[in-house]
Amino acid sequence: MLVEVVDTALRRREELLAKMRRLRDRSPLGVTWHSFDDADDDDYLFVGVDGSRNMILYRGYALYAVAAESVLARYGRVEVCRRAADVDILIPYWLPEERIRLYMSILELRLALKALRDLEGCVVVLDGSLISMLVRPWKYGGAAHIKYLDTSAHERILDSVKREELCVASKEIVEEMVEEGREVREEALAVEYLEYLTLMYEVLREQEGEVAAIAKQSEAHGLAGGLPDVALYEHYTRGPGYAPGGEVALARLKGSLPAYWEFFRELKLTVAYVRLERGGPVLRLETTRREGLPSILKCLSRYSVGGYPYFMAKAHRDVVISNRDMESLARILGLYGMRTGREVLEVWGGR
């Protein structure tokens, strides 16, 4: 770090702290907080799903690992339900970060769909935001190629979903395209994104259970005040409870999607801001459920550890793929020591 960075921080210390206080103390209108203590004492079956990804980018290859886990929680007990994982070389070597993130999400959604189909009445809880999963901008044109894909690719994805395979089916389709000698960069992304949208569609339309997502951070600004809603609720409330955030229609946030848009354009999600225990953080909850939210939150609070559902924390902790794990995988495969292109920086102590 440059000395100038430290000098700037020291010089502007009081100014920055004052700015933070002004933002925090700007009282917004409409901050209401409801208790769920008087809600019905129903016992829900929760299934928390989380995933992880990591990679090593060599000069000519991208070695990646993805994993996902589902964890059951009911009657005060928490146990692992299912796990899925993959280790492979990315083909083609293009947009590795975006595509490997898609692979991880595909495994998460396959576990979520499996739970919804096998465990009647369960509440599947994903990490993050359902809205962001669909609105997330794509900075490249590959997604537009979905409408030009051969129908056989979609049929294979649907068949894989029907058979409840815990894999990334699109990856195999892309590898076959490459073996045929085709240039498939945008087409590869299109096939992978189609599998992702197919699984989102299947999960959100499943009638045998409910789907929710919990975000530890959110940039949503529904209240006036200059800070994200989660920060405002965290500052102006203390005990466990929730604040209804209204209903969000996907069609107001996203102009279109390249597949299943007739379904997604009608999709509406219920949003709430939640604190599960006194002193805990405020979380943003998005769910397909429109009724009985206080009862779900009351049951969810029984699994709170530090303000976050323990079964979600367990799934996250179990699946983490660290840089050290990737180095171990590289050694197992005999790839340790291959050039990544960053060796010249490491000589000077950088990364």
Solvent accessible surface area in square Angstrom, and as a share of the most:
residue,aa,sasa,rsa
1,M,191,0.85
2,L,125,0.62
3,V,107,0.61
4,E,112,0.50
5,V,74,0.42
6,V,63,0.36
7,D,71,0.37
8,T,51,0.30
9,A,55,0.42
10,L,123,0.61
11,R,173,0.63
12,R,81,0.30
13,R,133,0.48
14,E,106,0.48
15,E,89,0.40
16,L,68,0.34
17,L,62,0.31
18,A,29,0.23
19,K,85,0.36
20,M,123,0.55
21,R,110,0.40
22,R,141,0.51
23,L,53,0.26
24,R,102,0.37
25,D,79,0.41
26,R,128,0.47
27,S,82,0.53
28,P,13,0.08
29,L,156,0.78
30,G,56,0.54
31,V,44,0.25
32,T,75,0.44
33,W,63,0.22
34,H,80,0.36
35,S,71,0.46
36,F,7,0.03
37,D,89,0.46
38,D,142,0.74
39,A,21,0.16
40,D,97,0.50
41,D,102,0.53
42,D,64,0.33
43,D,52,0.27
44,Y,30,0.11
45,L,21,0.10
46,F,1,0.00
47,V,0,0.00
48,G,0,0.00
49,V,1,0.00
50,D,8,0.04
51,G,11,0.10
52,S,15,0.10
53,R,69,0.25
54,N,27,0.14
55,M,34,0.15
56,I,32,0.16
57,L,74,0.37
58,Y,9,0.03
59,R,171,0.62
60,G,47,0.45
61,Y,113,0.43
62,A,0,0.00
63,L,1,0.01
64,Y,1,0.00
65,A,3,0.03
66,V,2,0.01
67,A,16,0.12
68,A,1,0.01
69,E,1,0.00
70,S,1,0.01
71,V,0,0.00
72,L,34,0.17
73,A,0,0.00
74,R,90,0.33
75,Y,153,0.58
76,G,62,0.60
77,R,173,0.63
78,V,40,0.23
79,E,89,0.40
80,V,51,0.29
81,C,36,0.21
82,R,82,0.30
83,R,153,0.56
84,A,10,0.08
85,A,77,0.60
86,D,33,0.17
87,V,69,0.40
88,D,40,0.21
89,I,52,0.26
90,L,5,0.02
91,I,63,0.32
92,P,27,0.17
93,Y,89,0.34
94,W,42,0.15
95,L,41,0.20
96,P,24,0.15
97,E,80,0.36
98,E,59,0.27
99,R,0,0.00
100,I,0,0.00
101,R,85,0.31
102,L,2,0.01
103,Y,1,0.00
104,M,19,0.08
105,S,13,0.08
106,I,0,0.00
107,L,1,0.01
108,E,24,0.11
109,L,5,0.02
110,R,8,0.03
111,L,2,0.01
112,A,0,0.00
113,L,6,0.03
114,K,38,0.16
115,A,2,0.01
116,L,0,0.00
117,R,81,0.30
118,D,66,0.34
119,L,44,0.22
120,E,149,0.67
121,G,46,0.44
122,C,0,0.00
123,V,3,0.02
124,V,0,0.00
125,V,3,0.02
126,L,3,0.02
127,D,48,0.25
128,G,24,0.23
129,S,18,0.12
130,L,1,0.00
131,I,18,0.09
132,S,54,0.35
133,M,25,0.11
134,L,1,0.01
135,V,39,0.23
136,R,57,0.21
137,P,98,0.62
138,W,52,0.18
139,K,188,0.80
140,Y,42,0.16
141,G,45,0.44
142,G,0,0.00
143,A,13,0.10
144,A,58,0.45
145,H,68,0.30
146,I,14,0.07
147,K,149,0.63
148,Y,159,0.61
149,L,22,0.11
150,D,96,0.50
151,T,99,0.58
152,S,53,0.34
153,A,5,0.04
154,H,55,0.25
155,E,107,0.48
156,R,99,0.36
157,I,0,0.00
158,L,71,0.35
159,D,62,0.32
160,S,3,0.02
161,V,4,0.02
162,K,161,0.68
163,R,137,0.50
164,E,55,0.25
165,E,55,0.25
166,L,60,0.30
167,C,38,0.23
168,V,5,0.03
169,A,10,0.08
170,S,0,0.00
171,K,29,0.12
172,E,84,0.38
173,I,9,0.05
174,V,0,0.00
175,E,42,0.19
176,E,74,0.33
177,M,15,0.07
178,V,53,0.30
179,E,144,0.65
180,E,118,0.53
181,G,68,0.66
182,R,107,0.39
183,E,146,0.65
184,V,4,0.02
185,R,107,0.39
186,E,60,0.27
187,E,40,0.18
188,A,0,0.00
189,L,1,0.00
190,A,0,0.00
191,V,0,0.00
192,E,0,0.00
193,Y,4,0.02
194,L,6,0.03
195,E,0,0.00
196,Y,1,0.01
197,L,0,0.00
198,T,0,0.00
199,L,0,0.00
200,M,1,0.00
201,Y,42,0.16
202,E,17,0.07
203,V,1,0.01
204,L,14,0.07
205,R,108,0.39
206,E,35,0.16
207,Q,154,0.68
208,E,86,0.39
209,G,13,0.13
210,E,46,0.21
211,V,3,0.02
212,A,5,0.04
213,A,0,0.00
214,I,3,0.02
215,A,8,0.06
216,K,107,0.45
217,Q,159,0.71
218,S,22,0.14
219,E,147,0.66
220,A,34,0.26
221,H,108,0.48
222,G,68,0.65
223,L,31,0.16
224,A,75,0.58
225,G,9,0.09
226,G,43,0.42
227,L,35,0.18
228,P,36,0.23
229,D,6,0.03
230,V,17,0.10
231,A,37,0.29
232,L,0,0.00
233,Y,10,0.04
234,E,75,0.34
235,H,58,0.26
236,Y,76,0.29
237,T,10,0.06
238,R,149,0.55
239,G,13,0.12
240,P,45,0.28
241,G,0,0.00
242,Y,28,0.11
243,A,0,0.00
244,P,77,0.48
245,G,36,0.35
246,G,42,0.41
247,E,94,0.42
248,V,36,0.21
249,A,21,0.16
250,L,6,0.03
251,A,47,0.37
252,R,212,0.77
253,L,91,0.45
254,K,38,0.16
255,G,73,0.70
256,S,65,0.42
257,L,11,0.06
258,P,55,0.35
259,A,15,0.12
260,Y,48,0.18
261,W,45,0.16
262,E,148,0.66
263,F,57,0.24
264,F,0,0.00
265,R,122,0.44
266,E,124,0.56
267,L,16,0.08
268,K,88,0.37
269,L,4,0.02
270,T,28,0.16
271,V,3,0.02
272,A,1,0.00
273,Y,8,0.03
274,V,4,0.02
275,R,7,0.02
276,L,6,0.03
277,E,57,0.26
278,R,169,0.62
279,G,74,0.71
280,G,8,0.07
281,P,50,0.31
282,V,2,0.01
283,L,4,0.02
284,R,25,0.09
285,L,8,0.04
286,E,2,0.01
287,T,5,0.03
288,T,29,0.17
289,R,58,0.21
290,R,145,0.53
291,E,139,0.62
292,G,35,0.33
293,L,20,0.10
294,P,43,0.27
295,S,9,0.06
296,I,11,0.06
297,L,0,0.00
298,K,39,0.17
299,C,0,0.00
300,L,5,0.02
301,S,27,0.17
302,R,119,0.43
303,Y,15,0.06
304,S,19,0.12
305,V,98,0.57
306,G,57,0.54
307,G,0,0.00
308,Y,31,0.12
309,P,0,0.00
310,Y,76,0.29
311,F,0,0.00
312,M,1,0.00
313,A,34,0.27
314,K,38,0.16
315,A,0,0.00
316,H,97,0.43
317,R,136,0.50
318,D,55,0.28
319,V,12,0.07
320,V,72,0.41
321,I,24,0.12
322,S,44,0.28
323,N,95,0.49
324,R,194,0.71
325,D,60,0.31
326,M,2,0.01
327,E,71,0.32
328,S,50,0.32
329,L,44,0.22
330,A,1,0.01
331,R,133,0.49
332,I,134,0.68
333,L,96,0.48
334,G,63,0.60
335,L,37,0.19
336,Y,122,0.46
337,G,70,0.67
338,M,71,0.32
339,R,158,0.58
340,T,43,0.25
341,G,36,0.34
342,R,115,0.42
343,E,54,0.24
344,V,98,0.56
345,L,82,0.41
346,E,93,0.42
347,V,122,0.70
348,W,213,0.75
349,G,73,0.70
350,G,32,0.30
351,R,201,0.73
